[in-house]
Amino acid sequence: MLGPAADKAPPVDVAAHLGVATSVLWLALALALLFFIVRPELWRRLWFQRVDPRPAGLLRIVFGGVVLWTIVDLLPLARFLFTDEGLWLPKMARRNYGGEFRLIWDPEHGVEHWYDWLLALWYRFSLFHIRADPPFVFTVYAATIAALTLMIAGVKTRVTTIVSWFLVNSIYIYSPIFYSGGDTVVRVFLFLGMLSNWGEAYSLDSWWRRKRAVLAGAPQIPPLRPIAAWPLRLMMLQLTIIYCATGALKSGHTWMDGTALFFALNLDHFYRHPAQIYLVTFLQSIWALPIATWITRFWELAFPVALIGAAVRAHERERSDGSWPHAPAWRRALSYLCLVGLVGIAAYLTALTAIYFYDPANGPWRLTPAQVAVLGSTLTLAVPTLALAAYLALRRWRPRAHRIALDWLLGKRLWLGVGVIMHLSIDALMNVGTFVQVMLAVYIAWLSGSELDATWRFLMSKPMPPEQRPRHPRRWQTVLLAPVDRLRHRVPRLPYLIHHNPEPESVRRAALLRIWDLADRVRFTADTTIAPRELCVAPPSGGLRRGAEAGRALVPALPGFWWMYPWCLLPGLSTLCGWLVARSFR
C-alpha cells in the first residue's frame, strides 16, 4: 500500500535556469531603482506626500474595533490556548514557536546581555513564553483590551498603538495553532498602523488639542494636520499583495472547473447551518457558484489593477489642476525605457514559469509547456501595450469613455465593491471568525478625505420624496428602480439650531461643535436670553433643549457620539449620556 510520501509529486528541478532567473531579478531591481533615480519627483510624490488624516483616523477606529472584537472573541478560549493549564506549557511553546528567543533566554539565568531583550523583540517573542500562569495571562489580556480601547478612542494614540501592537503580537506569537488568514492581517496592519500618525483625526488627542486652541482665543478652529502618506501606501500595497498572491495560489482543479466554492461552502467546520447545503447545491446547479468561483479568482489575480488605477487617477487629477510634477523629456524617455525593460523581464519570467510548472494534463488547454511559454510571454508583452494604447486613445478622442474607464475599470468602486460583495457573502455563508470584518476594515486606507465627506453627507441625508425625483418613462421602471432611486436622490436633513450667548467665551464654546459636525447639520444663532457658557439646542423636531437634554438631542447629529445612541434609549442612561455630551463642550 502506498503511503502519502509515495503519492507526493517529485520537486521540480529548476537548476538549469536558476542562475539566469536570479540575474534577471537583480536586473529588474536595478531598472526599478533607475526609474526612480531619473524620476525622483515621483518617488517623493509616492512616499513623502502629506495627505488628509481623516481616512487614517477612521481606519484606526474601525480596524481597532475589529481587533478588539477578535481579542474579546478569543477570551473564552484564553485559558486553553494561552495558559500553562491548557494546550502548552511555556517551555513547550517556547521550544516549538519561540524561534531564536529560546536560545537567548534561560528560565533560570535570564539573558546574558541587557540588549538581548531588544533582540528578543526582533525574534518570535511572546510574554507567555516566559510565564503563562492564568493570573499573568489574564492580566496581559486585560492590558491588551485596555490599550486597544484607548487606541480606538485616540488617547495618547502613538503610545497606545505601540503598546497594542506589542501585546496583541505577544498573544498571537505564543502559539499559531488557532491562526486564520485574518489573524495574520491583524498583526500586519496593526504594525503598519503603529508607523502611521492615525491619531491626527477622529481622536480625543486631536479634539483636546483643537479645543485648547479655540478656548485660548484662536481666531479660527485649527485645521487637521496632514500626515505622511507612506504608511497608507504600504497598507494599499499590502492588501494588493494579499489578494494577488491568494489568487495565484488558487490553481487547482476545483478553481478551473468552478467547484471550489461549492466544496468550501459544504465543509462542516465552515458552514453556518447544515440546511444551507441544499441552497449551495441549488446555486451550483444553476451555475451561480461556478461563475462566482471564476470571478473571485480573476478579481484576486487582477487586483493590482486597482493599485494602478489609484496611481492613474491621481495623475489625471493633478495633471488637470497643474500640480503634477514636471520632468524634462530626456528623463521621461529614460523612465519609459525602464518600464519597457521591466515588462520584458516579466515576459521572460512568465515563460520560465510555464516551462517548469505547466502541466498539460491539468491545464485548461492541451498545449505543451513550450507553447504555453510562448503564449504567456506574448500576452505579458501585449496586454500592457494594448491597454496603454487604448487608454491614451480614449483620453484623446473619447473623453466620455475615458471618464468611464477611470471611474469604473480603474476605479475603487469596482474593485473594492466586488470585494465588499465577496466578503459579505462569505460572512453570510461561512463561519470564519472576524476574517471578513478585518479584510473590509482595511479598505478604508484606500479612501480620500473628499470621499469621507461624501459618505457623511449620505449618512446624514434622507431619500428625496417620490414626487420630486426624476421620472422614468415607464411605470415598471419606476417600481423596479425605486430602491436605487432612494439611494441616488437624497436631500439634507433639517439642521439643529444652537442658541448661545453672544459674548466671546460663549461663541468660542459654541464653535467647538463645528469640530464634531461632519455633515453640516448644525447652525448657530446668538441669543441674549441664553446664559453665558450655556448651549441650548433646537432640534428639527421642535422645542428648545437645555443641559443634559440638549446633549441628548445632539447625539444623532454628531457622528462622534453615535456610539452612545443605544444607551440613550435606556431611561436612566439617557440622562447620563446627555450630560456627558453637554459636558464635553464646557
N, C-alpha and C positions, 0 to 999 in steps of 0.2 A: 504493500500500500504506500502510495506516495505521500510524503509529508508536505507541509507548507513551503519548505525550502525548495522542494523539487518543482513546485508549481510556479515559483517566482522567476520572472524573466531575467536573463543574464544582463548585467550592466552594459550600457552602450560604450564602446571604446572610441573616445574622441581624440586619442593621442595624435593622430595624423594631422589634425588641424588645430590642436590646442595652442601651439606656439603662435601661429599666424593669427588666430582669433584674439589672443591676448594682445598682440601688437596692434591689431585693428582697433581694439577697445581703447588702448592708450592713444592712438591717433584720434579717435572720436573725442576723448577728453581734451586733447590738445586743441582740436578745432573749436570745441565749445569755449575753452579759455581764450583762444584767439578772437572769437566772435565778440566777447565782452571786452577784450583789450582794445579792439578797434572801435567798439561802441560803448564806452564807459558810461555814457549818459543813460543807456538802457539798464545797465546794472544798478545805477543809483535809483532810476525810476522804479525798478522792480523791487528792491530791498530796502532802500533808505527813504522812501516817500513816507510822509506822515498823513494819517487818514483819520476820518471821523471815528471817535472811540465808542459810539453807541452800539454798533454790531458786536464788538468785543464785550461790552458790558452786558448786553442781553445774552450772549453766549455764556458768560460766567454764571448768570442766574439759572438759565435753562439747563446747561450741561452740569453745573454744580448740583442742581436739584436732582438730576438723574443719577449722578454719582452717589449722592446721599441716599436716594431711594435704593440703589444697588447695595450699599453697605448695610442699610437697615434690613433689607430683604434677606441678607445672609445672617442676621443676628440669631434667628432660631437654631441655626446650624453651627454657630460660632464655637460652642463647647466641643463639638465633634471634630470640626475642621482645624481649629487653631490651638486648642489647649492640650496639655500633656495627659488629659483624661480621655482624649478622643483617638483620632486616627494615628497620630505620630507623637513620639517623644521628641523633644527638641534635638537630641543627639542624632536621631534617625533622620529628621527633616533636614538638619544641617549637613549631614553626610550626603544625602540624596540630592538636595536642592540648594545647598549653601554656596556652591561654586568655590572660589578661592578663599572665601571667608573662613571656611573650616581649617585652612592652613595658617591663617594669621591670628586666630583667636583660640585660646585654650580655656576650657571651663575652670581650671584650677589657677592658672597663672595669668590669664588675660592676654593682652597684646604685648609685644616686645617693645615697640616704639609708640610714642603718642600719635605720630602721623599715620599709624596703621588704621586708625579709625577713619581717616579720610580715604584710605584705600578700600576700606570696607564699604563705603558708600559707592565706590566705583564698581565693586563686585556685587554679587547677588546677596545683599544683606537684608535681614529682617530682624526686628527686635525679638520676635518669637523664636529665633534661632538661638538666642541667649537664654531666655527663660519663657516658659509657656504655662505657668500655673494659672488657674482660672481668674483669681483676683487681678493679676497683672494683665492678662489678656483683655479682660473686660474694662480695665482702666484705660488701656490703649484704645480700645474700641470706643469708649465714651469720649476720649480726647479727639478721636477722628471725627466723630459726629459733630462735636462742638466746633472743631476747626472748619469743617465743611459748611456748617451753618453760618459762621462768621464770614467765610469767604463769599458765600451767596449774598449775604447782606452787604458786603463791601466794607467790612470793618478791618482797618489795617490790612488792606487787601493783599499787598505784596507778601507780607509776612504770613498771613493765614493761608495763602495759596501754596507757599513753600512748605509749610507745616502739613497742610492737607495732602500734598503730593507725597511727602516722606511717609506719613502714617498710612495712607492708602496703599502705597507701594510696599510698605512693610507687611501689611495684611496679605497682599497678593503673592509676594515672593516666598512666603513661608512654605507654601505647597501649591503647585499648579493643578492639583487633581480636580478642582471644580471649575477650571477655566472654561470660558467660551470666547468666541471671537470678540464679543462686546467687551469683555473684561480687559483684553489687550488694548482695545480702542480707548477705554477709560484711562489706562496707565499712560498711553502715548499722548493723548490730548491734554491730560492734566499736566504732564510735563511741559508741553508747549504753552499751556496757559500760564505756567509759572514764569515763562520767559516773556510773556506779553504784559502790557500795562493795562489789563482789562478792568481795573478799578476806577478808571477815569470817568466812567459814565454809569448811571443807574446804580450808584453805590452810596452808602452812608458817608464814606470818606469824601466823595465829591460834593454831597449835599452839605456837609458841615463846612467844607472849605468855602463854598459859594455863599452859604448862609452868613458866615462870619464876615465876608467881604461886604455883603449887602447891608448888614446891620451896622458895620463900621463906617458906612457913609459912601460906599462906592456909587458913582453916578449911574451905573448900569449893571445888570446882572452879569457876572463874569462868564464868558463863554467856556464851553468844554474845551479842554486842551487836547489837541491832536496827539495821536500815539504812533509809534513806529509800526510800519506795515508788515515787516518781515515775519513776525510770528504768525500772523493771519495768513500770509502767503504760504508758510510752511504747513499750516493746517489744511489749506486747499490742496497743496501738493500731496500731503499725506493721504487725504481722502481719495484723490485720484489714483494713487499707487494701490491703495486697498482694493478699490473696485477693479482696476485693470488687472492686477495680479490674481484676484479671485476669478475673474472671467477667463483668464488664461489657464487656470488650473481646472476649469470645468471642461475637460477634454475627453471624457469617457463616452461609452456607447449611449448612455441614457440622455446625455445632453445633445447628442446627434439625432436620436430618434424621437426626442420630445417626451420622454417618460420620467425625467429626473424629478420634476415637481410632484408627479403622481406618486412616486415611491417615497419621497420625503414627507409628503402630507399624510401618508399611511403608516409612518413609523409610530409605534405605540408609545414611545417616550417623548414624542413631539406633539402629537395631535391634541387639540383642545378637548374633543369629545369623540368617543368611538363612533357615534352616529354620523360624523362627518365623512366617514369612509364612503357612504352612499353618495353624498354630494360630490366628493372628489372623483369617484368613478364616473358619475354623470358628466362632470366637466371634462374629463379625459375623453369620454366617448364623443362629445360634440366638438372636439379639437380646441377647446378653450385653454386647457392646460398645456398642450404641446406648443401652441402659439406663444403662451406666456413664458414657457421654458426657453424658446429661441430668442424672444425679445429680451429676456433677462440676461442671457449670455452675451448677446450682441451689445446691449446697453452697457454692461460692465466692461467689455473689451474696448468699446469706443468712448468710454468716459473721458479720456484725455482730451477729446474734442471740446468738452465743457471748459477745460483749462485754457485751451487755445482760444475758445470763444470769448472768455473773460479778457484775455490779452487783446484780441482784435477789437472788441467793443471799447476798451479803454483807449486804444489807438485811434479809433474813429471819433470818439467823443473829444479827445484832446486835439486831434487834427482839425476838427471843425471849429473849436474855440481858439486855436492858435497856440496852445500850450505844449504841444508835443515837441520834445527836444529835437533840434535840427542837427544834421551831420553833413559834412562835405560829401560830394558824390563819390570820391575815391574810397572813403571809409564805408559808405553804404555798399558799394560794389564788392569790396573785400568781405564784408559781413555776409553778403548773399552767397559768395563762393563758399564760405564756411558752412552755411546751411545746406548747400548742394552737396558738399562733401559728407556731411552727417547723414543725409538721405541715402547717398550711395553706400556708406558703411552699413546702414540699416538694411539695405537690399542684400548686401553680401552676407550679413549675419542671418537674414531670413533664409537665404539659400542653404547655408550650412546647417541650420536647424532642420530644414526639410530633409536634407540628405541623411542626417543621422537619426532623426526621430520620427519621420513619417512612416507609418505602417500601411501599406496598400490594403491589407486585409481588414483593417479597422477604419480606414478613411472613407469619406463620403464619395470619393471618386476613384475609379480604377486606373490610377496613374502611378507610374514608377516614382521613387523618390527624386530622381534626376529631373523628371518632368515637373513635379511639384516645386522643386527648387527654382526652375526657370520661371514658372508661373508666379510663385511667391515674390521673387525678386523683381519681376516685371511690374506686378501690382504695387509693390512698395515704392517703386520709382514713379509709376504712372498716377496713382491715386493722389498724392500731394500735388503733383504738377497740374493735373486736370482740375483739382479743387481750387488751387490758387488762380488758374486761368479763368475758371468760371466765376470766382468771386470778383476778380478785377473787371471782368466783362459786365457783371451785374452792377458793380459800383459806377461804371462809366455810362452804360447805356440803358440800364433798367433800375433806376433809383428805388422804385416801389418794391420790386423783387429783392433788391439789395437790403432794404429795411426789414423785409420779412425774414430773409436769411439771418440777419443779425439778431432779430428778436426771437426767432424760433430755432432754426437749425443750429445756431451758435449761442442761443440764449439760455439763461438759467431756468426759465420757465419750463423748457422741455426736459433738460437733463435732470434737474432737481425734482421736477414734477413727476417724472417716471419713477424716480427713487422714492418719493413720498408714497405713491400708489403701491409700489412693490413692498415697501416695509410695512405699510398699514395692512396689506393683505397677509403678510407673514404673521403679524401680530394677531390678526383675526383667526388664523387657522393653525398656528403653531405656538407651542409653549416654549419660548426661548429666553425666558427671563426678561431683562431690560435691554437686550440687544437692539431691538427696534428703536427704543427711545434714545439710546446712546447714539446710534447712527443718524437719526433725524436731528438730534440736538446740534451736531457739529455742522449741519448745513448752514447754520446762522453765520458762520465765518465767511460765507460767500456773499452775504448781503451787504448793501451800502446804506449809508445814513438816509438818503432820499427814499430808498425802498422801505426802510423802517417807518419814515414819516407817512408814507402812503398806507402802510399796514395799520398804524394807529388811527389814521383818519377813517379807514374802512371799518375798523372795530368800533369806532365811536359814531358811526353813521347808522342810518336806518334805510330800509327799502323805500324807494320813491313810490308814491301812491300809483295804482294801476292806471288811473285816468291821465296821469302826467307822463307816463313812459311812452317812448316811440312806438307807434302802432305797426303791427305786422300785416302784410297784405291778406293773409288767410287766418281764419279763426283758430284752426287746428295748430297753426304755428304759435299763436298767442298762448294757447293752453300748454303746448309741449315745451315752449321756451320760457314759461313763467318762472321756474326756479332759477334759470340762468339770468333772466332779466332782473330778478330780485338782487342778485349779486352784482350785476353790472351797473345798474342805475340806482344810485344811492344819493341821499341828501343828508346834510349835517343835522344832528340832533339839536334841540334847543339848548342854549348856553345856561350856565349857572352865573348868577349875578352876585358879586361880592360887594357888600357895603362896608365902607371903612371910614374912619375919621380922616379929615384932610390934613391933619398935622403930619410933619415929615416922618416921625417914627412909625406911625400907623401906616403910612404909604409904603415904607420900606418893608414892613411885615406883610402887607398885602402882596407886595411884589414877589415875595418868596413863593407864592402859589404858582407863579409862572414857571418855576423850575420843575414842578410836578405836572404841569398841564402839557401833555404830549400831543393833544389833538385840537387845541384852541377851543376848549369847552368853557373857559372861564372869562367873564367880563367883569369890569370894575367900575364902581361909582363912588364918588366922595359923598359922605352923608354926615352932616354936623350933629345929627341926633345919636350917632353911634359913639360910644365912649372910646377914648384913646386906647390904642393897642388891642381893641376888640375887633373881631371879624364876625360879620353876620352874612349868612348865605341865603339867597333867594333861589331855590331850585326851580326847575321847569314846572314842577307840579304846583307851585304857588306857595305863598306864605314866606315868612322871614324866620330863619332858624338862628339860634344863638347858642354859644357854649358847646356842650357835647353834642347837641342836636345838629349844630352847624357842621361839626366834624363828621358826624354820621352821614349827613346829606352829601358830603364831598367824596365819600368812598367810591361811588360808581363813576365819578368824573375824573379821578386821578389814578392812572394805572398802577402807580407805586403802592397804592393802598388796596388794590383788588384782592390781595390775599386775605384781607380782613372781612371780605363780604360774607363768607359763610358764617363767621362768628357774629356778624351783625344781625343775623336772623334769630339769634337766641336772645331772649328778653334781658337777662342780666348782663351779658357780654356786649350787647349793642351799645349801651351807655359807655362802657369802658372803652370800646373801640373808638367811639366818637370823641371821648376825652383825649385819647392818645393822638388822634389826628389833629384836633384843635391845639393840643399842647405842642405839637411839632412846629407850629408857626408862632410860638410865643417867645 
